[in-house]
């Protein structure tokens, strides 16, 4: 079950806040993750459209022998930039486009989906980051019709960027009800819900996995919100241990992955909770 629940769950967003790793550190560290014993848990390398040229320059100076780097390109500027973002990756043999994540203002989800249809290669996934200020059910309906996936922002550098448990539960419930797979970004730094030193209320990725399970099983947003609010790490880990392989597969069909500026920290959280074996050193 462990492999099914956590496989490729952690997209490597080391370049992004609050980590802000330099390119020269982030890429070698990502390759090290992929060569390590926990490689099966690591998703693609995430890069913003604005930094693809920097990434390409760095890769051009590497020694030969590396396989093409699988990347997710974020496009915060909106749907009209999807084409240039895709082209910036596909023209470089050192890169393999795994997915594009485009931000859409309220009411522009259908436009973003159309741009993904127009420019994405068949072997790449498309995600549209939905605005919490928009009509999320209508936007999800547009994504469902187009066959693309949703992205929800679950944190940031200010308190307002963190949706509360009730709001996030409603978003996840709407996605599950619409049959639209989703990913999350920002704020899921640890396995269990907690309050940061800055006073931010941050969701735990284990909470989100279990909340998704309750929704897939037919629960409503109130029940999901209760799971998202739970701060009892051992209790959450015990609930995860009760999931079957089929449960894990159904959860991950809905909750695809999340971006994290540290791949190591969330994995170590799982080890401390007993939800993942410690990595062997020999």
Buried (B, 14 or more C-beta within 10 A) or exposed (E): BBEBBBBBBBBBBBBBEEBEBEBEEBBEBBBEBBEBEBEEBBBBBBBBBEBBEBBBEBBEEEEEEEEEBBBBBBBEBBBEBBBEBBEBBBEBEBBBBBBBBBBBBBEBBBBBBBBBEEBBEEEBBBBBBBBBEBBBBBBBBBBBEBEBBBBBBBBBEEEEBBBEBBBBBBBBBBBBBBEBBBBBBBBBBBBBBBEBEEEBBBBBBBBBBBBBBBBBEEBEBEBBBBBBBBEEBEEBBEBBEEBEEEBBBBBBEBBBBBBBBBBBBBBBBBEEBBBBEEEEEE
